Amino acid sequence: MKTKIIYSLFYLLLVPVLSAAQTVVRMAEKPVDVVRWISTHFAHGTVPPFSFEYGGRHSSGFITRWKYRVDNLSSDNSRVIKRLYTYFDNATGLQVTCEVTAFTDYRAVEWMLRFCNTGQQNTPEIANVKVSDVTFNYRKAGDFTLHYPEGSHASKTDFSPHAKTLHTGDTFNMRPEGGRSSQMMMPFFNIESVNHQGVMAAIGWTGTWYARLRCVDARNISLFTGIERLKTYLYPQEKIRTSSVCLLFWQGKDRMIGHNMFRRFVLNHHTWKVNGRPTVYPVSTSFNYGDPAPCNEYTCLTDDYAIAMVKRYKQFKLIPEVFWLDAGWYKNAADVENHKSWGNTVGNWTVDSVRFPNGFRPIADEIHRVGAKFMVWFEPERVAKGSDWALQHPQWMLDIRGKQKQKERPIDDEHDSYLFNLGNPEACQWVSKYIGDFIEQNGIDYYRQDFNIEPEGFWQANDEPGRQGMCEIHYIEGLYGFWEYLLKRFPGLLIDNCASGGRRIDLETISRSAPMWRTDYNYGEPIGYQCHTYGLHQYLPLHGTGTVKEDKFTFRSSLGTSVVYNWKITQSDFNIYDMRERQAEFKEVRPYFYEDFYPLSEGEYINLTKDDVWLAYQLYRPSDDSGYVVAFRRKDNSNHNYTVKLRGLNAMKTYTLINKDTGRVEKKTGKELMDGLTLTLDVPQSSLLIKIQAE
């Protein structure tokens, strides 16, 4: 008895050490009740699961004494509970609100902070803001494993899955590079404990977010997230928002339970809805990328060529859901004699009147006649020096040199452009209407936004003294406002978010858009594309890439919820019948990418970019107990056979397996399939597709 009392006293003494500056979340063995979780951790008189410094003092020392209020917010979904918690400082007039949402169907909670100066004087300094400041406390001791994907940087390894074991005292820091939210590092990860439970975490901020994990000891791991450079005061009546954070609590022996819960959560609660249903991002095709030679992108495209291509796709019965016009359609982009190209003429956002004398309406009308949609590429945030926007609206341009007059830097790839200041309300309103009117006047259905510039340096150079991070915060607020304007004005609009290929993927962007071209890695190279699907699909269900050939190995490397057909249908070495077969196969397999995904390759974290491996994954649809196995034998692999263990099946059921290439049919129990299924490919650089259906 004395031993128990001593242990209890020791534990009680330990907890205040952990909770002095943060919330301790005790991870019980039963599933988390997220409504109760919110009520407990945001209760009156309790230090909430966020923190900040105000006037040099840590919020844990005063926030429980501030004026407190809680309001229930309306929700159109009975499984979504929203509350607004308000903390108010009578002395300075600073109001901190925390909008908290509980998703009872997925055991997920998320929140975001707003700081507002309601007073008549500048506030004291606000710094070291931790949007999440929590420690997860587990009953069973052991190491923690952090699962996380690599970000995008135009490499074979883009989105590669990684795992890091965290021991007592270990710290792991994450941040993106250059100010784009998924460049080099992704804001999605899974914290797994030895207790057969864990936390999927996601950050919403399309700028310089940060996440830091600290393994306190074998039972406690801390998570801190926020905006990296926020250290500022607020003017009277000024308000700002922070990044958002989402925590999804999962249980089970397989960490993919958490991943698949999160993917379904994203589809249901963080996917833009059209007519009340989550958006289906389309299968698209271009107007023969780069044609006619020697042009790049679409700098030599004309309206009659584009219309002819649409008719050609109709003739061959290859009509996609969307025709996609990418860069190079605007004024001066085709002026090669004066060294102009698609890249150094952004900011001239008027249609090239020589190549498109009637605008895009004739092209849009032809596309609509064949039953497809029309999507057009823009890059409004990067403005080339000397372009129309740069000359007409210099007051809205952010210069990398900052606001102070400095010697002009030499023009190069980094500094030959301005950043259009979306943080300026007047500029944001103007560009929103400009792009909106352009879309309406030209019959455009879907909007594609690229972003080929690193904004971090521009933001830093244009911060006012003593207001670090404010340029970035107001800029990102403007970006969200711009997108929301377009989505509200055009209820059927879809936004394709590119940013040099998948470098702006976070919880906020995926709520308004999707990356239909997820990486600028070597266009169409199949090995890299296989790896990208294998890594990114463990976290996100909606993303796409291109395919440039019609053979099975290359095409299957690009499978996903959407795809871009970059086939050259004007070239004689392309086979129309093969293209049709690939389209039919994609139509059959595509729905399975919307449900569960399991990586199957031996050793999930081996280097899967090499040419001597097998790569395999499983698509599984719990809704009807069916799925597919997709596998690739690379060119330098000498093994004809490869054994994988399927996951998520019912051990007692019998499943029919159909090889879609050979037609072979066999039956196995769920237990047999989870114990081991041998895949066979006799030829290197080949693929297989096996349909699985419960009887």
C-alpha positions as CSV (number, residue, x, y, z in Angstrom):
1,M,0.0,0.0,0.0
2,K,2.8,2.4,0.9
3,T,4.5,1.6,-2.4
4,K,1.3,2.6,-4.3
5,I,1.0,5.8,-2.4
6,I,4.6,6.7,-3.0
7,Y,4.2,5.9,-6.7
8,S,1.1,8.0,-6.9
9,L,2.7,10.9,-5.3
10,F,5.7,10.6,-7.6
11,Y,3.3,10.6,-10.6
12,L,1.4,13.6,-9.3
13,L,4.7,15.4,-8.9
14,L,5.8,14.5,-12.4
15,V,2.7,15.7,-14.2
16,P,3.0,19.4,-13.2
17,V,6.5,19.4,-14.7
18,L,5.0,18.3,-18.0
19,S,1.9,20.5,-17.8
20,A,3.4,23.7,-16.4
21,A,3.6,25.2,-19.9
22,Q,1.4,22.8,-21.9
23,T,-1.6,20.5,-21.9
24,V,-1.1,16.9,-21.0
25,V,-3.4,14.5,-22.9
26,R,-3.7,11.1,-21.2
27,M,-4.1,8.5,-23.9
28,A,-6.5,5.9,-22.4
29,E,-7.0,2.5,-23.9
30,K,-10.5,3.2,-25.0
31,P,-11.3,5.4,-28.1
32,V,-11.1,9.1,-27.6
33,D,-14.4,11.0,-27.1
34,V,-13.4,14.2,-29.0
35,V,-16.3,16.3,-27.7
36,R,-15.3,15.4,-24.2
37,W,-11.7,16.0,-25.2
38,I,-12.5,19.6,-26.2
39,S,-14.6,20.3,-23.1
40,T,-11.8,19.0,-20.9
41,H,-8.8,20.7,-22.5
42,F,-10.5,24.1,-23.2
43,A,-12.4,24.3,-19.9
44,H,-12.6,27.5,-17.9
45,G,-9.6,27.8,-15.6
46,T,-7.6,25.3,-17.6
47,V,-4.4,26.0,-19.6
48,P,-5.5,25.3,-23.2
49,P,-3.5,23.2,-25.6
50,F,-1.9,26.3,-27.2
51,S,0.5,28.9,-25.8
52,F,2.2,32.1,-26.6
53,E,4.3,34.8,-25.1
54,Y,2.8,38.2,-24.5
55,G,4.9,41.1,-23.3
56,G,7.7,38.6,-22.5
57,R,5.4,36.4,-20.3
58,H,4.3,32.9,-21.1
59,S,0.5,32.5,-21.5
60,S,0.3,29.6,-19.0
61,G,1.0,32.2,-16.3
62,F,-1.9,34.5,-17.0
63,I,-4.5,33.0,-19.5
64,T,-6.5,31.3,-16.8
65,R,-7.1,34.7,-15.3
66,W,-8.2,36.4,-18.5
67,K,-11.9,36.9,-19.2
68,Y,-13.3,33.7,-20.7
69,R,-16.2,32.8,-22.9
70,V,-17.4,29.8,-24.9
71,D,-19.9,30.0,-27.8
72,N,-21.4,27.1,-29.7
73,L,-21.2,27.6,-33.4
74,S,-23.7,26.3,-35.9
75,S,-22.8,23.4,-38.1
76,D,-24.6,21.8,-41.1
77,N,-23.4,18.3,-40.0
78,S,-24.6,16.6,-36.8
79,R,-21.2,14.9,-36.5
80,V,-19.3,18.1,-36.5
81,I,-19.3,20.2,-33.3
82,K,-17.9,23.7,-33.4
83,R,-17.1,26.0,-30.5
84,L,-15.4,29.4,-30.2
85,Y,-13.3,29.9,-27.1
86,T,-12.5,33.6,-26.3
87,Y,-9.8,34.8,-23.9
88,F,-9.7,38.6,-23.2
89,D,-7.1,40.8,-21.5
90,N,-8.8,43.7,-19.9
91,A,-5.5,45.6,-19.4
92,T,-4.5,45.8,-23.1
93,G,-7.6,44.8,-25.0
94,L,-6.0,41.8,-26.7
95,Q,-8.6,39.2,-27.6
96,V,-7.5,35.6,-28.4
97,T,-10.1,33.4,-30.0
98,C,-9.7,29.7,-30.7
99,E,-12.1,28.1,-33.1
100,V,-12.3,24.4,-32.3
101,T,-14.0,21.7,-34.2
102,A,-14.7,18.1,-33.2
103,F,-15.3,15.5,-35.9
104,T,-17.1,12.7,-34.0
105,D,-17.2,10.3,-37.0
106,Y,-13.4,10.3,-37.2
107,R,-12.2,11.0,-33.7
108,A,-10.5,14.2,-34.9
109,V,-10.1,17.6,-33.4
110,E,-8.7,20.8,-35.0
111,W,-8.3,24.4,-34.0
112,M,-6.9,27.7,-35.1
113,L,-6.1,31.0,-33.3
114,R,-7.0,34.6,-34.0
115,F,-5.4,37.5,-32.2
116,C,-7.3,40.8,-32.3
117,N,-6.3,44.1,-30.7
118,T,-9.5,45.7,-29.6
119,G,-7.7,48.5,-27.8
120,Q,-6.6,52.0,-28.8
121,Q,-2.8,51.4,-28.4
122,N,-0.3,49.0,-30.0
123,T,-0.2,45.7,-28.1
124,P,2.8,44.4,-26.3
125,E,4.9,41.9,-28.3
126,I,3.2,38.6,-29.3
127,A,5.8,35.8,-29.8
128,N,6.6,32.1,-29.6
129,V,3.1,31.2,-30.6
130,K,2.5,27.4,-30.4
131,V,-0.9,26.6,-32.0
132,S,-0.5,23.2,-30.5
133,D,1.4,22.8,-27.2
134,V,0.5,19.3,-26.0
135,T,2.1,16.3,-24.5
136,F,0.6,12.8,-25.2
137,N,0.9,10.6,-22.1
138,Y,0.6,6.8,-22.6
139,R,0.3,4.1,-20.0
140,K,2.7,1.6,-21.6
141,A,6.3,2.7,-21.9
142,G,8.3,2.4,-25.1
143,D,9.9,4.2,-28.0
144,F,7.7,6.4,-30.3
145,T,7.8,6.1,-34.1
146,L,7.2,9.1,-36.3
147,H,6.0,8.3,-39.8
148,Y,6.3,11.2,-42.2
149,P,6.5,11.8,-46.0
150,E,9.2,13.8,-47.8
151,G,8.0,16.9,-49.5
152,S,8.2,17.8,-53.2
153,H,11.5,19.0,-54.8
154,A,11.3,17.5,-58.3
155,S,13.0,14.2,-57.4
156,K,12.3,10.5,-57.5
157,T,12.2,10.7,-53.8
158,D,9.3,13.2,-53.7
159,F,6.8,12.1,-51.0
160,S,8.9,9.1,-50.0
161,P,7.7,7.5,-46.7
162,H,10.1,7.9,-43.7
163,A,10.1,6.6,-40.2
164,K,12.1,7.9,-37.2
165,T,12.3,6.2,-33.8
166,L,12.3,8.8,-31.0
167,H,13.9,7.8,-27.7
168,T,13.9,9.8,-24.4
169,G,15.4,13.2,-24.9
170,D,15.1,13.1,-28.7
171,T,13.8,16.1,-30.6
172,F,12.7,16.2,-34.3
173,N,12.1,19.4,-36.1
174,M,10.1,19.9,-39.4
175,R,9.6,22.9,-41.6
176,P,9.3,23.5,-45.4
177,E,11.9,25.4,-47.4
178,G,11.4,28.7,-49.2
179,G,7.9,29.5,-47.8
180,R,6.0,26.9,-49.9
181,S,4.2,24.6,-47.5
182,S,5.3,21.2,-48.9
183,Q,8.7,22.0,-50.4
184,M,11.1,19.4,-49.0
185,M,8.9,18.6,-46.0
186,M,5.2,17.8,-45.7
187,P,2.8,19.0,-42.9
188,F,1.3,15.6,-42.4
189,F,2.6,12.8,-40.1
190,N,1.7,9.9,-37.8
191,I,2.9,9.6,-34.2
192,E,2.8,5.9,-33.3
193,S,3.2,4.5,-29.8
194,V,3.8,1.0,-28.6
195,N,0.3,1.0,-27.1
196,H,-1.2,0.2,-30.5
197,Q,-2.5,3.7,-30.8
198,G,-1.4,7.0,-32.2
199,V,-2.1,10.4,-33.5
200,M,-2.3,11.5,-37.1
201,A,-1.4,15.2,-37.3
202,A,-1.8,17.8,-40.0
203,I,-1.0,21.5,-40.2
204,G,-2.8,24.1,-42.3
205,W,-0.6,27.0,-43.3
206,T,0.5,27.7,-46.8
207,G,3.8,29.3,-45.7
208,T,6.6,28.7,-43.1
209,W,4.8,26.4,-40.6
210,Y,6.9,24.4,-38.1
211,A,6.4,21.2,-36.1
212,R,8.6,20.0,-33.3
213,L,8.4,16.7,-31.5
214,R,10.1,16.0,-28.2
215,C,10.2,12.6,-26.6
216,V,10.0,13.6,-22.9
217,D,10.4,10.0,-21.7
218,A,9.1,6.5,-22.6
219,R,5.5,7.5,-21.9
220,N,5.3,11.1,-23.0
221,I,5.8,12.8,-26.3
222,S,5.3,16.5,-26.9
223,L,4.0,18.2,-30.1
224,F,4.5,21.9,-30.9
225,T,3.3,23.5,-34.1
226,G,2.8,27.1,-35.4
227,I,4.1,29.7,-37.8
228,E,7.9,29.9,-37.6
229,R,8.6,33.7,-37.8
230,L,5.7,35.2,-35.8
231,K,7.0,37.9,-33.4
232,T,5.1,41.1,-33.6
233,Y,2.8,43.6,-32.0
234,L,-0.7,44.5,-33.4
235,Y,-1.9,48.0,-34.3
236,P,-5.3,49.1,-32.8
237,Q,-8.1,47.1,-34.3
238,E,-5.7,44.9,-36.2
239,K,-6.3,41.1,-36.3
240,I,-4.4,38.1,-37.6
241,R,-5.0,34.4,-37.8
242,T,-2.5,31.5,-37.2
243,S,-1.9,28.2,-38.8
244,S,-4.4,25.4,-38.0
245,V,-3.7,22.0,-36.6
246,C,-5.6,18.8,-36.8
247,L,-5.2,15.7,-34.5
248,L,-6.9,12.4,-35.4
249,F,-6.7,9.7,-32.8
250,W,-6.5,6.1,-33.9
251,Q,-6.1,2.6,-32.4
252,G,-4.9,-0.7,-33.8
253,K,-1.8,-2.9,-34.5
254,D,-1.4,-1.6,-38.0
255,R,-0.4,2.1,-38.3
256,M,-2.2,2.2,-41.7
257,I,-5.5,2.2,-39.7
258,G,-4.6,5.8,-38.8
259,H,-3.6,6.7,-42.3
260,N,-6.7,5.3,-43.9
261,M,-8.9,7.0,-41.3
262,F,-7.2,10.3,-42.1
263,R,-7.6,9.8,-45.9
264,R,-11.4,9.2,-45.4
265,F,-11.5,12.2,-43.0
266,V,-9.9,14.4,-45.7
267,L,-12.4,13.3,-48.3
268,N,-15.4,13.9,-46.1
269,H,-14.3,17.1,-44.2
270,H,-11.5,18.7,-46.1
271,T,-12.4,18.4,-49.7
272,W,-14.2,21.2,-51.6
273,K,-17.8,20.2,-52.2
274,V,-19.8,20.8,-55.3
275,N,-23.6,20.3,-55.0
276,G,-23.0,19.0,-51.5
277,R,-20.6,16.2,-52.6
278,P,-16.8,16.0,-52.3
279,T,-15.2,17.1,-55.6
280,V,-14.0,14.5,-58.0
281,Y,-10.9,16.0,-59.6
282,P,-10.9,15.2,-63.3
283,V,-9.1,13.2,-65.9
284,S,-7.6,15.7,-68.2
285,T,-5.5,16.1,-71.4
286,S,-3.6,18.9,-73.0
287,F,-3.4,20.3,-76.5
288,N,-0.2,18.2,-77.4
289,Y,2.3,19.6,-74.8
290,G,5.0,21.7,-76.4
291,D,3.7,21.4,-80.0
292,P,4.6,22.5,-82.6
293,A,8.3,22.2,-82.2
294,P,10.5,24.0,-81.2
295,C,8.1,25.8,-78.9
296,N,7.9,25.1,-75.2
297,E,4.7,24.8,-73.1
298,Y,2.0,26.4,-75.2
299,T,3.8,29.5,-76.6
300,C,3.0,28.5,-80.2
301,L,-0.6,27.3,-79.7
302,T,-3.2,28.9,-81.8
303,D,-7.0,28.8,-81.5
304,D,-7.4,26.8,-84.7
305,Y,-4.8,24.2,-83.6
306,A,-6.5,23.9,-80.2
307,I,-9.9,23.4,-81.8
308,A,-8.4,20.8,-84.3
309,M,-7.0,18.9,-81.3
310,V,-10.3,18.8,-79.6
311,K,-11.9,17.4,-82.8
312,R,-9.1,14.9,-83.1
313,Y,-9.7,13.6,-79.6
314,K,-13.4,13.3,-80.5
315,Q,-12.6,11.4,-83.7
316,F,-10.5,8.9,-81.8
317,K,-13.1,8.5,-79.0
318,L,-10.5,9.7,-76.4
319,I,-12.5,12.7,-75.0
320,P,-11.2,13.5,-71.5
321,E,-13.2,15.1,-68.7
322,V,-11.1,18.3,-69.0
323,F,-9.0,20.0,-71.7
324,W,-6.1,21.7,-70.0
325,L,-4.4,24.8,-71.4
326,D,-1.1,25.4,-69.5
327,A,1.5,28.2,-69.6
328,G,2.3,30.4,-72.6
329,W,-1.1,31.6,-73.9
330,Y,-0.7,35.3,-72.8
331,K,0.8,38.5,-74.3
332,N,4.5,38.4,-75.4
333,A,5.0,34.7,-74.3
334,A,5.6,33.8,-78.0
335,D,8.1,36.6,-78.7
336,V,11.2,34.4,-79.0
337,E,13.1,37.0,-81.1
338,N,13.2,39.2,-78.0
339,H,14.1,36.3,-75.7
340,K,10.6,36.1,-74.3
341,S,9.0,32.8,-73.1
342,W,6.2,31.6,-70.9
343,G,8.3,32.0,-67.8
344,N,9.5,35.7,-68.1
345,T,6.2,37.2,-69.3
346,V,4.0,36.3,-66.3
347,G,2.2,39.5,-65.3
348,N,0.9,40.0,-68.9
349,W,-2.5,38.4,-68.1
350,T,-4.2,39.2,-71.4
351,V,-4.8,36.7,-74.1
352,D,-2.3,36.8,-77.0
353,S,-4.5,38.6,-79.6
354,V,-2.4,37.3,-82.6
355,R,-2.9,33.6,-81.7
356,F,-6.3,33.9,-80.1
357,P,-8.0,36.9,-81.9
358,N,-11.4,36.1,-80.3
359,G,-10.1,35.2,-76.9
360,F,-10.7,31.7,-75.6
361,R,-14.4,31.6,-76.3
362,P,-14.2,29.6,-79.6
363,I,-12.0,27.0,-77.9
364,A,-14.2,26.8,-74.8
365,D,-17.3,26.5,-77.0
366,E,-15.8,23.6,-79.0
367,I,-14.7,21.8,-75.7
368,H,-18.2,22.2,-74.3
369,R,-19.7,20.8,-77.6
370,V,-17.9,17.5,-77.1
371,G,-19.0,17.3,-73.4
372,A,-15.8,18.3,-71.7
373,K,-14.6,21.1,-69.4
374,F,-12.0,23.8,-70.0
375,M,-9.2,24.5,-67.5
376,V,-6.6,27.3,-67.9
377,W,-3.3,27.9,-66.2
378,F,-2.4,31.2,-64.4
379,E,0.4,32.3,-62.1
380,P,-0.8,35.6,-60.7
381,E,1.5,35.8,-57.7
382,R,4.8,35.9,-59.7
383,V,5.0,39.1,-61.7
384,A,7.9,39.5,-64.1
385,K,9.7,42.9,-64.0
386,G,8.6,44.9,-67.0
387,S,5.3,43.1,-67.4
388,D,2.0,44.9,-67.6
389,W,1.0,44.3,-64.0
390,A,4.5,45.4,-62.7
391,L,4.3,48.7,-64.7
392,Q,0.6,49.4,-64.0
393,H,0.5,48.5,-60.3
394,P,3.9,49.1,-58.8
395,Q,2.3,49.8,-55.4
396,W,1.2,46.2,-55.2
397,M,4.5,44.6,-55.9
398,L,6.8,43.1,-53.2
399,D,10.4,43.4,-54.1
400,I,13.0,40.9,-52.8
401,R,15.1,44.0,-51.9
402,G,12.4,45.1,-49.4
403,K,11.0,48.5,-48.9
404,Q,14.3,50.3,-48.5
405,K,16.0,51.8,-51.5
406,Q,18.9,49.6,-52.4
407,K,21.2,49.1,-55.4
408,E,19.4,47.1,-58.1
409,R,20.4,43.4,-58.0
410,P,21.3,41.6,-61.2
411,I,18.4,40.0,-62.9
412,D,18.5,36.2,-62.5
413,D,16.0,33.4,-62.0
414,E,15.3,34.4,-58.4
415,H,15.1,38.1,-58.6
416,D,13.7,39.0,-62.0
417,S,10.2,39.0,-60.6
418,Y,8.1,40.7,-58.0
419,L,5.7,39.0,-55.7
420,F,2.1,40.3,-56.1
421,N,1.1,41.4,-52.6
422,L,-2.0,39.5,-51.7
423,G,-1.6,40.8,-48.2
424,N,-2.8,44.3,-49.5
425,P,-6.6,44.2,-49.3
426,E,-7.0,46.5,-52.3
427,A,-4.7,44.4,-54.4
428,C,-6.4,41.2,-53.3
429,Q,-9.8,42.5,-54.2
430,W,-8.6,43.7,-57.5
431,V,-6.9,40.5,-58.6
432,S,-9.9,38.4,-57.4
433,K,-12.3,40.4,-59.6
434,Y,-9.8,40.4,-62.5
435,I,-9.3,36.7,-62.6
436,G,-13.0,36.1,-61.9
437,D,-14.0,38.3,-64.8
438,F,-11.4,36.6,-67.1
439,I,-12.9,33.2,-66.2
440,E,-16.4,34.3,-66.9
441,Q,-15.7,36.1,-70.2
442,N,-13.6,33.2,-71.7
443,G,-15.9,30.3,-70.8
444,I,-13.4,28.7,-68.4
445,D,-14.7,26.0,-66.1
446,Y,-11.7,25.1,-63.9
447,Y,-8.8,27.3,-62.6
448,R,-5.2,26.1,-62.4
449,Q,-2.8,28.2,-60.3
450,D,0.9,27.7,-60.4
451,F,3.5,29.4,-58.1
452,N,7.1,29.2,-59.4
453,I,8.8,31.4,-56.8
454,E,10.0,31.1,-53.2
455,P,8.1,33.7,-51.2
456,E,9.9,33.5,-47.9
457,G,12.6,36.0,-48.8
458,F,10.1,38.5,-50.1
459,W,8.0,38.3,-46.9
460,Q,11.1,38.7,-44.6
461,A,12.4,41.7,-46.6
462,N,9.1,43.5,-46.4
463,D,8.3,43.1,-42.7
464,E,8.1,46.3,-40.8
465,P,10.6,46.7,-37.9
466,G,9.3,44.9,-34.8
467,R,6.6,43.1,-36.8
468,Q,8.3,39.9,-37.9
469,G,6.0,37.5,-39.8
470,M,3.2,40.0,-40.5
471,C,3.9,40.2,-44.3
472,E,3.6,36.5,-44.6
473,I,0.5,36.2,-42.4
474,H,-1.5,38.9,-44.2
475,Y,-0.3,37.4,-47.6
476,I,-1.6,33.9,-46.7
477,E,-4.8,35.4,-45.4
478,G,-5.2,37.1,-48.8
479,L,-4.5,33.9,-50.7
480,Y,-7.3,32.1,-48.9
481,G,-9.6,35.1,-49.5
482,F,-8.8,35.1,-53.2
483,W,-9.5,31.4,-53.6
484,E,-12.7,31.6,-51.6
485,Y,-13.9,34.5,-53.7
486,L,-13.5,32.4,-56.9
487,L,-15.1,29.3,-55.3
488,K,-18.1,31.4,-54.1
489,R,-18.5,33.2,-57.4
490,F,-18.3,30.0,-59.4
491,P,-20.0,27.2,-57.4
492,G,-18.9,24.5,-59.9
493,L,-15.3,25.7,-60.1
494,L,-12.3,23.4,-59.2
495,I,-8.9,24.8,-58.3
496,D,-5.8,22.9,-59.4
497,N,-3.0,23.9,-57.1
498,C,0.5,23.3,-58.6
499,A,3.4,25.5,-57.2
500,S,6.3,24.0,-59.2
501,G,4.6,20.6,-58.8
502,G,3.1,19.9,-55.4
503,R,5.0,22.4,-53.3
504,R,1.9,23.9,-51.7
505,I,0.1,21.0,-50.1
506,D,-1.2,21.5,-46.6
507,L,-4.5,21.1,-44.7
508,E,-5.7,24.6,-45.8
509,T,-4.9,24.2,-49.5
510,I,-6.4,20.7,-49.8
511,S,-9.7,22.1,-48.3
512,R,-9.9,24.5,-51.3
513,S,-8.0,22.7,-54.1
514,A,-6.0,19.6,-55.1
515,P,-2.6,19.0,-56.7
516,M,-3.4,17.6,-60.1
517,W,0.3,17.8,-61.1
518,R,1.9,16.7,-57.9
519,T,5.6,17.0,-58.9
520,D,7.7,18.5,-61.6
521,Y,10.0,15.5,-61.5
522,N,11.1,14.2,-65.0
523,Y,7.8,14.2,-66.9
524,G,6.5,10.7,-67.3
525,E,9.4,8.8,-65.9
526,P,7.6,5.7,-64.5
527,I,9.9,4.7,-61.6
528,G,9.6,8.0,-59.9
529,Y,5.9,8.2,-60.5
530,Q,5.4,4.8,-58.9
531,C,7.2,6.0,-55.8
532,H,5.2,9.2,-55.7
533,T,1.9,7.4,-55.6
534,Y,3.3,4.9,-53.0
535,G,4.3,7.7,-50.6
536,L,1.7,10.5,-51.1
537,H,-1.3,8.2,-51.2
538,Q,-0.6,7.0,-47.7
539,Y,-1.7,10.5,-46.5
540,L,-3.9,12.1,-49.2
541,P,-6.5,10.6,-51.5
542,L,-6.8,13.4,-54.1
543,H,-3.8,14.1,-56.3
544,G,-2.8,13.5,-59.9
545,T,0.1,13.3,-62.3
546,G,0.8,12.9,-66.0
547,T,1.4,10.0,-68.3
548,V,3.2,10.3,-71.6
549,K,3.1,6.7,-73.0
550,E,0.3,4.2,-73.5
551,D,2.1,1.0,-72.4
552,K,0.9,-0.7,-69.3
553,F,4.0,-0.3,-67.2
554,T,4.2,3.5,-67.8
555,F,0.5,4.1,-67.5
556,R,0.0,2.1,-64.3
557,S,2.8,4.1,-62.8
558,S,0.6,7.2,-63.0
559,L,-2.6,5.7,-61.5
560,G,-4.5,7.7,-58.9
561,T,-7.7,9.6,-58.4
562,S,-6.9,11.8,-61.4
563,V,-4.5,11.7,-64.3
564,V,-3.3,13.9,-67.1
565,Y,-3.1,12.2,-70.5
566,N,0.0,13.8,-72.2
567,W,-0.2,11.4,-75.2
568,K,0.9,12.8,-78.5
569,I,-2.0,11.7,-80.6
570,T,-0.6,13.4,-83.7
571,Q,2.4,11.1,-83.8
572,S,2.2,7.8,-85.7
573,D,4.0,5.7,-83.1
574,F,1.1,6.1,-80.6
575,N,-1.5,3.4,-80.7
576,I,-5.1,4.6,-80.4
577,Y,-6.4,1.2,-79.4
578,D,-3.9,1.0,-76.5
579,M,-4.9,4.4,-75.4
580,R,-8.6,3.4,-75.2
581,E,-7.7,0.3,-73.3
582,R,-5.7,2.3,-70.8
583,Q,-8.6,4.7,-70.4
584,A,-11.0,1.8,-69.8
585,E,-8.7,0.3,-67.2
586,F,-8.3,3.6,-65.4
587,K,-12.1,4.0,-65.3
588,E,-12.3,0.6,-63.6
589,V,-9.6,1.1,-61.0
590,R,-10.0,4.8,-60.2
591,P,-12.9,4.4,-57.7
592,Y,-10.6,2.2,-55.5
593,F,-8.2,5.0,-54.9
594,Y,-10.9,6.8,-52.9
595,E,-11.0,4.2,-50.1
596,D,-8.2,2.3,-48.2
597,F,-4.6,2.1,-49.3
598,Y,-1.9,-0.3,-48.1
599,P,1.9,-0.3,-49.0
600,L,3.0,-3.9,-49.6
601,S,6.7,-3.8,-50.6
602,E,9.0,-5.7,-48.3
603,G,10.4,-3.2,-45.7
604,E,8.2,-0.1,-46.2
605,Y,11.1,2.3,-45.7
606,I,13.7,0.7,-48.0
607,N,14.9,2.8,-50.9
608,L,12.1,2.2,-53.4
609,T,13.6,4.4,-56.1
610,K,16.1,1.8,-57.3
611,D,15.7,-0.2,-60.5
612,D,16.2,-3.6,-58.8
613,V,13.1,-3.8,-56.6
614,W,9.5,-4.8,-56.7
615,L,7.0,-2.1,-55.7
616,A,3.5,-3.2,-54.8
617,Y,0.5,-1.7,-53.1
618,Q,-3.1,-2.7,-52.3
619,L,-6.3,-0.8,-52.9
620,Y,-9.1,-2.0,-50.7
621,R,-12.8,-0.9,-50.6
622,P,-14.4,-1.9,-47.3
623,S,-17.7,-0.8,-48.6
624,D,-18.0,-3.9,-50.8
625,D,-15.0,-6.0,-49.6
626,S,-13.1,-5.7,-52.9
627,G,-9.9,-4.3,-54.2
628,Y,-6.8,-4.4,-56.4
629,V,-3.2,-5.3,-56.1
630,V,-0.9,-3.2,-58.2
631,A,2.7,-4.3,-58.6
632,F,5.8,-3.5,-60.7
633,R,8.9,-5.5,-61.3
634,R,11.7,-3.1,-62.2
635,K,14.2,-3.7,-65.0
636,D,17.2,-4.9,-62.9
637,N,15.2,-7.2,-60.6
638,S,16.0,-10.9,-61.2
639,N,13.1,-12.4,-59.2
640,H,10.2,-13.6,-61.1
641,N,8.1,-14.0,-57.9
642,Y,7.4,-11.7,-55.1
643,T,5.4,-12.5,-51.9
644,V,3.2,-9.8,-50.3
645,K,0.9,-9.9,-47.3
646,L,-2.5,-8.3,-47.9
647,R,-4.1,-6.2,-45.2
648,G,-7.5,-5.3,-44.0
649,L,-9.3,-8.3,-45.3
650,N,-11.8,-10.6,-43.5
651,A,-9.8,-13.7,-42.5
652,M,-12.9,-16.0,-42.7
653,K,-14.1,-14.9,-46.1
654,T,-13.2,-16.4,-49.5
655,Y,-11.9,-14.1,-52.2
656,T,-11.8,-14.4,-55.9
657,L,-8.6,-13.2,-57.5
658,I,-8.6,-12.2,-61.2
659,N,-5.4,-11.3,-63.0
660,K,-6.4,-8.5,-65.4
661,D,-3.5,-9.3,-67.8
662,T,-3.7,-13.1,-68.0
663,G,-7.3,-13.7,-67.1
664,R,-6.2,-16.3,-64.5
665,V,-8.8,-16.8,-61.7
666,E,-8.1,-18.4,-58.3
667,K,-9.8,-18.4,-54.9
668,K,-8.1,-17.9,-51.5
669,T,-9.3,-17.1,-48.0
670,G,-8.7,-13.8,-46.4
671,K,-6.3,-15.5,-44.0
672,E,-4.3,-17.1,-46.8
673,L,-4.0,-13.7,-48.5
674,M,-2.9,-12.0,-45.4
675,D,-0.4,-14.8,-44.7
676,G,1.2,-14.3,-48.1
677,L,0.2,-13.9,-51.8
678,T,2.9,-14.7,-54.4
679,L,2.9,-12.3,-57.4
680,T,4.6,-13.5,-60.6
681,L,6.0,-11.4,-63.5
682,D,8.2,-13.3,-65.9
683,V,9.5,-10.2,-67.7
684,P,11.5,-7.3,-66.1
685,Q,10.1,-3.8,-66.4
686,S,6.5,-5.1,-66.3
687,S,3.4,-4.7,-64.1
688,L,0.4,-6.6,-62.9
689,L,-3.1,-5.8,-61.8
690,I,-5.1,-8.3,-59.8
691,K,-8.8,-7.7,-58.9
692,I,-9.9,-9.1,-55.5
693,Q,-13.5,-9.6,-54.6
694,A,-15.1,-11.3,-51.6
695,E,-17.7,-14.0,-52.4
